[in-house]
Amino acid sequence: MMSDIHISVRTLVEYVYSSGSIDSRFRPQSTLVDGTRAHQKIQKTYKVGDQKEVYLSVEIPFDGMNFVIDGRCDGLLFEDGEVTIDEIKSFSRPLEQLEGEGYPVHWAQAKAYAYIYAREQKLQDIFVQLTYVNTELDQKKYYKSKFTLTQLEDFIYEVIKTYAPYARLQLQHIENRNASAKELAFPFPSYRNGQRQLAGAVYKTISDRKNLFAKAPTGIGKTISTLFPSVKAIGEGEITRIFYLTAKTITRTTAEEALDRMRACGLSLKSVTVTAKDKVCFKDETNCQKEYCEFANGYYDRINGAVLDILANEQGLTREVIERYALKHKVCPFEYSIDLAYAVDAVICDYNYIFDPQVSLKRLFEEQKKSTVLLVDEAHNLVDRGREMFSASISKDVFLQLKKEYKGINKPVYEAAGKVNSWFISLKKEHPNKNEFVIETLDEGLIELLHEFIETAEPLLKIEPHANLLDSYFTVQSFLKIAELLDDHFVMYGEKHKNNFTLKLFCLDPSQLLKQMGKSFRSKVFFSATLSPMTYYRDVVGGNEDDFAVMISSPFSKEQTDVYLKPLSTRYRDRENTKGEIVAAIQTFIKNNPGNWLIFFPSYQYLLTVYEQFKQQDSETNTLLQSQGMTEADREAFLKEFQPDSTDTLLGFAVLGGIFSEGIDLKGDRLNGVMVVGVGLPQICFERDLIKDHFNKNSKNGYNYAYVYPGMNKVLQSAGRLIRSETDRGTIVLIDDRFLKQPYHALLPEEWSNYTVI
């Protein structure tokens, strides 16, 4: 039996006919809207009897495969017994700059629709028309040709012939993938306590098309416990793709290792890790223009060969593998990874690629989403990340600077920037004595001024990418996009800082927008060691009442950890008075329990204060200090100092919620103790109080939502660095009197319940 290859007309012809270079030069953000407007404008000129957005499909057997090709043609025109397929394309430059007789990829798309319709209607010939439109200049240009059915049939078979090697490669891989996934056994000799329960919950979630919130302790092996059942679901035909979403580089490595382990046990599955553009770029400056970058120049002429090569020879497409093949084929490694993301079975990437509307993978079709599971690792991070994605701000000083910069240079930009600057001055005068204040409604006058600024900036940016103007343009566009989302989950506020003034659209509760961005996917699995309390996380990341929930008990015994609570006040007003006792506690514990320790503080300033006093009293003990703005190399060097079987004590001073408080794995004697100073509460500030007030109004405990739960999450994550396996032992010291009081005490894990108060 022949296997079906489902593919859209556009995807097929773009694979075969796309050519040219990556060009990140300025394009107006209105291009997509202009394209829609261009289609609608032309379609309104169609005569009675003409049709628009006509769905067409055809099945074509070829070389043992059955190609099911479909799509919607823009127009179907009838005149004097002749039929014309109309393909409409918007063009941002003046139409005189159109080269040749239209683009080959556009002709290919129109001819494919023409073939399907002519074959279906048994027409011997048919007209094909390309309609290019520049809505801004109100220009139209037509190219029209007549083709026989035989010509079109030869054309479509040539296209399919070119695409067939890739289709066959994917088809053979899918057969191998499904069979190997079906036969795959758990890739360890046995399950740890709790792993089977988590894996079963994930599989049932996928099978039942539900979502799952899973709290599973650090060290249980959450990555393999979520990926393995997802792979088994692929083998059973439940899903076809996995997205493993993370907030940090280190957890991506763990996912890669889990997939490699399953491959070593016989699994055939292709995965890609997407690394941020600025990290993976081969050039000194990330400038995607063919004149500057040889990897952007001619990218689309070489990408098909690059994709075929890597898919034919590799399974785990990590950053290193992608870079090697990108150099071989001279293609941009970032764009290469994005193109591969649409071709592989599993994608390991940042949350942004799914949840951020300005970054998300746009070519994922609804049907593909319906057969995809999202595995959201360290899901507690999605709360604040969601707020960031859906918030935006603009500042007065940006427009004042542009006004100065373009005075006497470009009058429209000078005047538009000046008007926005003046608007800020007026707002400032309305609130002369306040540094921060809520604004009840968004001024439509400001929106008009910002659109005017966009319109005056675009003509200049089309000619030359002025750095400040370009940055301001995108900042304003982002602000305008978020402004369209405003509802009661947002607040707008002004913030004064010296002579500058910022207006921010702040997303208080990202739940609805996170839910909307993830709504079409088959299932979503949110998991973390610190997804507690579960009701809070379900509320703020867009869960539903009928979502599944599972809480896995720790697989480790209480005897592996000695837990101590020292009830000192670490509140800001008491820090100077109690820092001596904290230093004394550190000295006592390292004397009685020598080895490698991490000591976490709620702020960098607090850390420095205690560190300096400790060094004054003890200059002999080896110490490491987390510095601000550490690079990945700095971070690796810091962690490398934590060696097993060390005869000397090593203290690492770090910040709660920072780069060393989650996602790091110091197994065995590499870490012997963790001390956490404070309950991790975010600093009291205007934004956090806005979050508190919002949830209070919605019948929640606003203080817990804004301060307590995020703070204690940092505590639990930091202390969770200690016990990573059944053989680990160590000491946890919690310094703060609030650990003995509610609601903090209730959030301590059950396995710490045999604590000692000192």
ZAMARGU-4260 file (C-alpha; in steps of 0.2 Angstrom, whole numbers, plus 5000, padded with zeros to 4 digits):
<rodrens>
0) 5000/5000/5000 | 5007/5017/4995 | 5010/5029/5009 | 5001/5046/5009 | 5012/5062/5009
5) 5001/5077/5014 | 5008/5093/5008 | 5001/5111/5004 | 5004/5119/4987 | 5014/5133/4995
10) 5025/5122/5005 | 5029/5111/4990 | 5034/5125/4978 | 5043/5134/4991 | 5054/5119/4995
15) 5058/5117/4976 | 5059/5135/4970 | 5064/5146/4985 | 5081/5155/4981 | 5091/5170/4986
20) 5098/5176/5003 | 5092/5180/5020 | 5090/5198/5021 | 5086/5206/5038 | 5086/5223/5032
25) 5071/5234/5038 | 5054/5229/5032 | 5038/5238/5038 | 5029/5228/5052 | 5013/5232/5041
30) 5019/5220/5027 | 5007/5206/5033 | 4993/5217/5035 | 4997/5225/5018 | 4997/5208/5010
35) 4979/5204/5017 | 4974/5221/5011 | 4981/5218/4994 | 4972/5202/4992 | 4955/5209/4998
40) 4957/5225/4987 | 4960/5214/4971 | 4946/5201/4975 | 4934/5215/4977 | 4936/5219/4959
45) 4931/5202/4953 | 4916/5201/4942 | 4900/5192/4947 | 4903/5173/4945 | 4922/5174/4949
50) 4927/5165/4965 | 4940/5169/4978 | 4949/5158/4991 | 4945/5142/4982 | 4950/5126/4990
55) 4958/5114/4978 | 4966/5097/4981 | 4973/5082/4971 | 4981/5065/4974 | 4996/5061/4963
60) 5005/5044/4964 | 5024/5045/4962 | 5037/5032/4964 | 5028/5022/4977 | 5021/5037/4986
65) 5004/5045/4985 | 5006/5064/4986 | 4990/5073/4993 | 4992/5091/4988 | 4980/5105/4993
70) 4978/5124/4996 | 4967/5139/4992 | 4970/5149/4976 | 4967/5167/4978 | 4956/5169/4963
75) 4946/5159/4950 | 4941/5170/4935 | 4929/5166/4921 | 4928/5176/4905 | 4923/5171/4887
80) 4924/5153/4891 | 4941/5154/4897 | 4947/5151/4915 | 4961/5160/4924 | 4969/5156/4940
85) 4974/5172/4949 | 4988/5172/4962 | 4990/5189/4971 | 5006/5195/4979 | 5010/5211/4988
90) 5026/5220/4984 | 5034/5232/4996 | 5044/5241/4983 | 5038/5251/4968 | 5032/5239/4955
95) 5045/5246/4942 | 5058/5237/4953 | 5050/5220/4949 | 5063/5210/4940 | 5059/5199/4925
100) 5041/5192/4922 | 5038/5189/4941 | 5046/5177/4953 | 5048/5158/4949 | 5041/5153/4966
105) 5025/5163/4963 | 5023/5156/4945 | 5025/5138/4952 | 5012/5141/4965 | 4999/5148/4953
110) 5003/5134/4940 | 5001/5120/4953 | 4983/5127/4957 | 4980/5128/4938 | 4985/5110/4936
115) 4973/5104/4950 | 4959/5114/4943 | 4961/5110/4925 | 4963/5091/4929 | 4948/5091/4940
120) 4937/5100/4927 | 4945/5091/4912 | 4951/5107/4904 | 4964/5106/4890 | 4971/5123/4894
125) 4970/5137/4907 | 4977/5154/4910 | 4988/5158/4924 | 4989/5176/4931 | 5001/5184/4943
130) 4994/5200/4951 | 5007/5211/4960 | 5001/5225/4971 | 5009/5239/4980 | 4995/5246/4991
135) 5005/5260/4998 | 5008/5267/4980 | 4991/5260/4974 | 5000/5251/4960 | 4995/5235/4951
140) 5005/5224/4938 | 4999/5209/4929 | 5008/5194/4921 | 4997/5182/4912 | 5001/5166/4902
145) 4992/5151/4895 | 4997/5133/4898 | 4990/5117/4892 | 4986/5103/4904 | 5000/5093/4897
150) 5012/5107/4901 | 5006/5109/4918 | 5006/5090/4921 | 5025/5089/4916 | 5028/5104/4928
155) 5019/5096/4943 | 5028/5080/4940 | 5045/5089/4939 | 5041/5098/4956 | 5036/5081/4964
160) 5052/5073/4957 | 5063/5086/4965 | 5054/5085/4982 | 5053/5066/4982 | 5070/5062/4989
165) 5066/5073/5005 | 5048/5065/5006 | 5056/5047/5004 | 5069/5051/5018 | 5055/5057/5029
170) 5044/5043/5025 | 5057/5030/5029 | 5062/5039/5045 | 5044/5040/5051 | 5042/5021/5048
175) 5058/5017/5058 | 5053/5030/5071 | 5036/5023/5075 | 5042/5005/5075 | 5057/5009/5087
180) 5046/5020/5098 | 5033/5006/5100 | 5047/4993/5104 | 5057/5005/5116 | 5059/4999/5134
185) 5062/5011/5148 | 5081/5016/5146 | 5086/5012/5163 | 5087/4995/5173 | 5072/5001/5183
190) 5061/5015/5188 | 5066/5026/5202 | 5052/5028/5215 | 5039/5040/5207 | 5046/5039/5189
195) 5033/5026/5184 | 5019/5036/5191 | 5025/5052/5182 | 5027/5043/5166 | 5010/5035/5167
200) 5002/5052/5171 | 5010/5060/5155 | 5005/5046/5144 | 4987/5046/5150 | 4987/5065/5148
205) 4992/5063/5130 | 4980/5049/5126 | 4966/5059/5134 | 4970/5075/5125 | 4972/5084/5142
210) 4984/5095/5151 | 4994/5090/5166 | 5002/5099/5181 | 5015/5088/5189 | 5025/5092/5205
215) 5040/5080/5205 | 5055/5081/5217 | 5072/5087/5211 | 5082/5072/5207 | 5068/5060/5202
220) 5073/5061/5184 | 5058/5072/5177 | 5066/5074/5160 | 5066/5055/5155 | 5050/5053/5164
225) 5041/5065/5153 | 5051/5062/5137 | 5049/5043/5137 | 5030/5042/5138 | 5029/5055/5125
230) 5040/5045/5113 | 5029/5030/5117 | 5014/5040/5112 | 5023/5043/5095 | 5025/5024/5093
235) 5006/5022/5097 | 5001/5035/5084 | 4994/5047/5097 | 5006/5061/5092 | 5019/5065/5079
240) 5030/5079/5088 | 5037/5084/5104 | 5042/5101/5110 | 5053/5101/5125 | 5052/5119/5132
245) 5065/5126/5144 | 5070/5143/5152 | 5089/5138/5154 | 5103/5131/5143 | 5108/5118/5156
250) 5090/5110/5155 | 5092/5108/5136 | 5107/5098/5139 | 5098/5086/5150 | 5084/5084/5137
255) 5098/5080/5124 | 5106/5067/5135 | 5089/5059/5139 | 5085/5057/5120 | 5103/5051/5117
260) 5100/5037/5130 | 5084/5032/5122 | 5093/5031/5105 | 5106/5020/5112 | 5092/5008/5117
265) 5086/5007/5099 | 5075/5023/5096 | 5076/5031/5079 | 5071/5049/5083 | 5077/5066/5076
270) 5078/5081/5087 | 5085/5098/5085 | 5090/5111/5099 | 5087/5129/5094 | 5100/5141/5101
275) 5098/5160/5102 | 5104/5169/5086 | 5116/5180/5095 | 5124/5164/5103 | 5126/5154/5088
280) 5130/5167/5074 | 5147/5164/5066 | 5150/5182/5063 | 5157/5196/5075 | 5141/5206/5073
285) 5123/5198/5070 | 5119/5206/5054 | 5109/5195/5042 | 5113/5204/5025 | 5121/5196/5010
290) 5133/5210/5008 | 5140/5206/5026 | 5137/5188/5029 | 5142/5174/5018 | 5130/5162/5027
295) 5115/5173/5023 | 5121/5176/5005 | 5112/5163/4994 | 5105/5154/5010 | 5090/5148/5001
300) 5100/5141/4986 | 5109/5129/4998 | 5097/5125/5012 | 5088/5110/5004 | 5104/5101/5002
305) 5109/5106/5020 | 5093/5099/5027 | 5094/5083/5017 | 5112/5080/5022 | 5110/5082/5041
310) 5093/5072/5041 | 5101/5058/5032 | 5116/5057/5043 | 5112/5063/5061 | 5099/5060/5074
315) 5103/5072/5088 | 5105/5090/5080 | 5113/5099/5094 | 5121/5116/5093 | 5138/5108/5089
320) 5131/5096/5076 | 5121/5111/5067 | 5137/5122/5068 | 5147/5108/5059 | 5134/5106/5045
325) 5131/5124/5044 | 5149/5127/5040 | 5150/5113/5028 | 5135/5120/5018 | 5138/5138/5021
330) 5121/5142/5029 | 5116/5153/5044 | 5116/5141/5059 | 5101/5149/5067 | 5090/5150/5052
335) 5096/5132/5048 | 5090/5126/5066 | 5073/5135/5063 | 5070/5126/5046 | 5075/5109/5054
340) 5062/5112/5068 | 5048/5110/5056 | 5056/5093/5049 | 5061/5084/5065 | 5051/5074/5078
345) 5057/5083/5094 | 5062/5101/5097 | 5071/5107/5112 | 5070/5126/5113 | 5065/5141/5124
350) 5048/5145/5130 | 5047/5160/5118 | 5046/5149/5102 | 5029/5143/5107 | 5021/5156/5119
355) 5028/5173/5114 | 5017/5180/5100 | 5031/5190/5093 | 5044/5176/5092 | 5033/5160/5090
360) 5036/5147/5076 | 5023/5154/5063 | 5024/5140/5051 | 5017/5127/5063 | 5000/5123/5056
365) 4984/5119/5066 | 4984/5101/5061 | 5002/5099/5066 | 4999/5107/5083 | 4985/5095/5086
370) 4997/5080/5085 | 5010/5089/5096 | 5014/5088/5115 | 5022/5103/5124 | 5033/5097/5139
375) 5036/5113/5149 | 5051/5110/5160 | 5054/5121/5176 | 5036/5127/5173 | 5037/5139/5188
380) 5048/5150/5177 | 5034/5153/5165 | 5025/5164/5176 | 5037/5179/5176 | 5043/5175/5158
385) 5024/5176/5153 | 5023/5193/5161 | 5039/5198/5151 | 5032/5192/5135 | 5016/5201/5136
390) 5022/5218/5143 | 5029/5233/5134 | 5035/5250/5138 | 5041/5266/5130 | 5051/5280/5137
395) 5052/5299/5135 | 5071/5301/5133 | 5070/5290/5117 | 5059/5303/5108 | 5069/5318/5115
400) 5085/5310/5109 | 5077/5307/5091 | 5070/5324/5091 | 5088/5331/5094 | 5096/5319/5082
405) 5084/5323/5067 | 5083/5342/5070 | 5087/5349/5053 | 5090/5332/5046 | 5072/5325/5043
410) 5057/5336/5047 | 5044/5322/5048 | 5054/5312/5061 | 5059/5327/5071 | 5041/5333/5072
415) 5033/5315/5076 | 5046/5312/5089 | 5043/5329/5096 | 5025/5326/5098 | 5027/5310/5108
420) 5040/5319/5119 | 5027/5333/5122 | 5014/5321/5126 | 5025/5314/5140 | 5029/5331/5146
425) 5010/5334/5148 | 5008/5318/5158 | 5022/5322/5169 | 5014/5339/5173 | 4998/5330/5178
430) 5007/5320/5191 | 5020/5332/5197 | 5023/5324/5214 | 5022/5305/5210 | 5036/5294/5204
435) 5025/5280/5200 | 5006/5280/5197 | 4993/5270/5188 | 4984/5277/5173 | 4967/5271/5171
440) 4964/5272/5152 | 4976/5272/5137 | 4975/5289/5128 | 4970/5286/5111 | 4979/5302/5106
445) 4995/5294/5111 | 4991/5279/5100 | 4988/5291/5085 | 5005/5300/5089 | 5014/5283/5089
450) 5006/5277/5073 | 5011/5294/5065 | 5029/5291/5072 | 5029/5274/5063 | 5023/5281/5047
455) 5037/5294/5047 | 5050/5282/5052 | 5047/5269/5039 | 5052/5279/5023 | 5069/5283/5031
460) 5072/5265/5037 | 5068/5258/5020 | 5083/5268/5013 | 5095/5266/5028 | 5095/5257/5045
465) 5098/5271/5057 | 5102/5262/5073 | 5092/5273/5086 | 5077/5275/5074 | 5076/5257/5071
470) 5077/5252/5089 | 5064/5265/5093 | 5053/5259/5078 | 5053/5241/5085 | 5050/5247/5103
475) 5035/5257/5097 | 5028/5242/5087 | 5029/5231/5101 | 5020/5243/5112 | 5006/5245/5100
480) 5004/5226/5098 | 5003/5224/5117 | 4991/5239/5118 | 4979/5229/5107 | 4979/5215/5120
485) 4974/5226/5135 | 4960/5219/5146 | 4958/5217/5165 | 4973/5206/5166 | 4984/5222/5163
490) 4988/5238/5171 | 4996/5254/5164 | 5007/5264/5174 | 5019/5279/5173 | 5036/5279/5181
495) 5047/5294/5183 | 5066/5293/5185 | 5076/5309/5186 | 5071/5318/5170 | 5065/5302/5161
500) 5048/5296/5161 | 5042/5278/5156 | 5025/5272/5152 | 5022/5253/5154 | 5009/5241/5149
505) 5011/5228/5162 | 5004/5211/5161 | 4998/5206/5179 | 4991/5189/5175 | 4998/5180/5159
510) 4986/5165/5161 | 4974/5169/5147 | 4987/5174/5134 | 4998/5159/5139 | 4982/5148/5137
515) 4978/5156/5120 | 4996/5153/5113 | 4995/5135/5118 | 4977/5131/5114 | 4979/5121/5098
520) 4991/5109/5105 | 4986/5091/5108 | 4992/5091/5126 | 5003/5102/5138 | 5013/5095/5152
525) 5019/5108/5165 | 5031/5100/5177 | 5043/5106/5191 | 5050/5101/5208 | 5042/5117/5215
530) 5025/5118/5207 | 5017/5121/5224 | 5004/5126/5228 | 4997/5118/5213 | 4981/5129/5212
535) 4992/5145/5211 | 5002/5138/5196 | 4987/5132/5187 | 4979/5149/5190 | 4994/5159/5183
540) 5000/5149/5168 | 4982/5146/5160 | 4976/5129/5167 | 4959/5123/5167 | 4948/5115/5181
545) 4948/5098/5172 | 4967/5098/5170 | 4975/5082/5177 | 4987/5085/5192 | 5000/5074/5200
550) 5011/5076/5215 | 5025/5064/5216 | 5033/5060/5233 | 5052/5061/5235 | 5061/5045/5230
555) 5074/5050/5243 | 5074/5045/5261 | 5073/5058/5275 | 5089/5051/5282 | 5099/5058/5267
560) 5097/5076/5273 | 5100/5084/5289 | 5088/5100/5290 | 5091/5114/5302 | 5081/5130/5304
565) 5089/5145/5312 | 5075/5158/5317 | 5084/5174/5314 | 5076/5189/5306 | 5083/5193/5289
570) 5071/5207/5285 | 5079/5222/5278 | 5077/5233/5294 | 5086/5219/5304 | 5100/5213/5292
575) 5114/5224/5300 | 5110/5218/5317 | 5109/5199/5313 | 5123/5198/5300 | 5135/5193/5314
580) 5125/5179/5319 | 5123/5173/5301 | 5142/5173/5299 | 5144/5163/5316 | 5131/5151/5309
585) 5141/5148/5293 | 5157/5146/5303 | 5149/5133/5315 | 5142/5123/5301 | 5157/5122/5290
590) 5167/5117/5305 | 5155/5103/5310 | 5152/5098/5292 | 5167/5102/5281 | 5165/5101/5262
595) 5158/5110/5248 | 5144/5122/5252 | 5132/5134/5242 | 5126/5149/5252 | 5111/5159/5245
600) 5105/5176/5249 | 5090/5186/5243 | 5100/5200/5235 | 5117/5204/5229 | 5120/5218/5241
605) 5115/5207/5256 | 5127/5194/5249 | 5141/5206/5248 | 5138/5213/5266 | 5139/5195/5274
610) 5153/5190/5263 | 5164/5204/5268 | 5161/5201/5286 | 5165/5183/5284 | 5181/5186/5275
615) 5186/5198/5289 | 5184/5185/5302 | 5190/5170/5291 | 5203/5173/5277 | 5208/5155/5276
620) 5192/5146/5270 | 5191/5145/5251 | 5177/5155/5244 | 5169/5159/5227 | 5158/5174/5224
625) 5144/5175/5211 | 5147/5191/5201 | 5135/5201/5192 | 5134/5198/5173 | 5143/5181/5173
630) 5146/5173/5156 | 5143/5155/5153 | 5162/5152/5154 | 5162/5161/5171 | 5148/5150/5177
635) 5156/5134/5171 | 5172/5140/5180 | 5163/5143/5196 | 5155/5126/5196 | 5171/5117/5191
640) 5178/5122/5208 | 5166/5110/5216 | 5176/5094/5215 | 5172/5078/5224 | 5183/5071/5238
645) 5190/5088/5242 | 5200/5089/5258 | 5197/5108/5260 | 5180/5117/5263 | 5174/5128/5249
650) 5160/5141/5251 | 5151/5147/5235 | 5141/5163/5239 | 5126/5165/5227 | 5110/5174/5224
655) 5093/5166/5227 | 5084/5165/5210 | 5101/5167/5201 | 5110/5156/5189 | 5116/5144/5202
660) 5100/5142/5211 | 5092/5130/5198 | 5096/5119/5184 | 5113/5114/5190 | 5118/5096/5195
665) 5132/5094/5208 | 5131/5076/5212 | 5138/5066/5226 | 5152/5075/5236 | 5153/5089/5224
670) 5140/5097/5235 | 5139/5093/5254 | 5128/5108/5260 | 5116/5122/5256 | 5112/5137/5266
675) 5098/5148/5262 | 5097/5165/5270 | 5079/5172/5270 | 5062/5167/5263 | 5067/5174/5245
680) 5053/5187/5245 | 5054/5198/5229 | 5059/5216/5235 | 5043/5226/5239 | 5040/5237/5224
685) 5027/5246/5214 | 5025/5231/5201 | 5024/5218/5214 | 5011/5228/5224 | 5001/5230/5208
690) 5001/5211/5206 | 4995/5209/5224 | 4981/5221/5222 | 4975/5213/5206 | 4974/5196/5214
695) 4966/5203/5230 | 4952/5210/5219 | 4950/5193/5211 | 4947/5184/5228 | 4964/5177/5229
700) 4978/5180/5242 | 4987/5194/5233 | 5002/5194/5245 | 5005/5176/5243 | 5003/5177/5224
705) 5015/5192/5222 | 5027/5188/5236 | 5026/5172/5246 | 5025/5159/5232 | 5038/5166/5220
710) 5050/5169/5235 | 5048/5151/5243 | 5050/5144/5225 | 5067/5151/5225 | 5071/5144/5242
715) 5065/5126/5237 | 5074/5127/5220 | 5091/5132/5229 | 5090/5119/5242 | 5085/5106/5229
720) 5103/5107/5222 | 5109/5096/5236 | 5101/5079/5234 | 5102/5073/5216 | 5103/5054/5218
725) 5099/5039/5230 | 5117/5040/5237 | 5119/5059/5240 | 5119/5065/5258 | 5120/5083/5265
730) 5115/5097/5276 | 5102/5110/5272 | 5101/5126/5284 | 5087/5138/5282 | 5090/5155/5291
735) 5074/5165/5295 | 5061/5165/5308 | 5047/5165/5295 | 5051/5147/5291 | 5042/5142/5307
740) 5027/5152/5303 | 5013/5151/5290 | 5011/5151/5275 | 5030/5148/5274 | 5030/5133/5285
745) 5016/5124/5275 | 5027/5126/5259 | 5042/5116/5266 | 5043/5099/5258 | 5037/5084/5268
750) 5055/5076/5267 | 5061/5091/5277 | 5049/5088/5291 | 5062/5080/5303 | 5071/5097/5304
755) 5080/5103/5320 | 5078/5121/5326 | 5094/5129/5332
</rodrens>
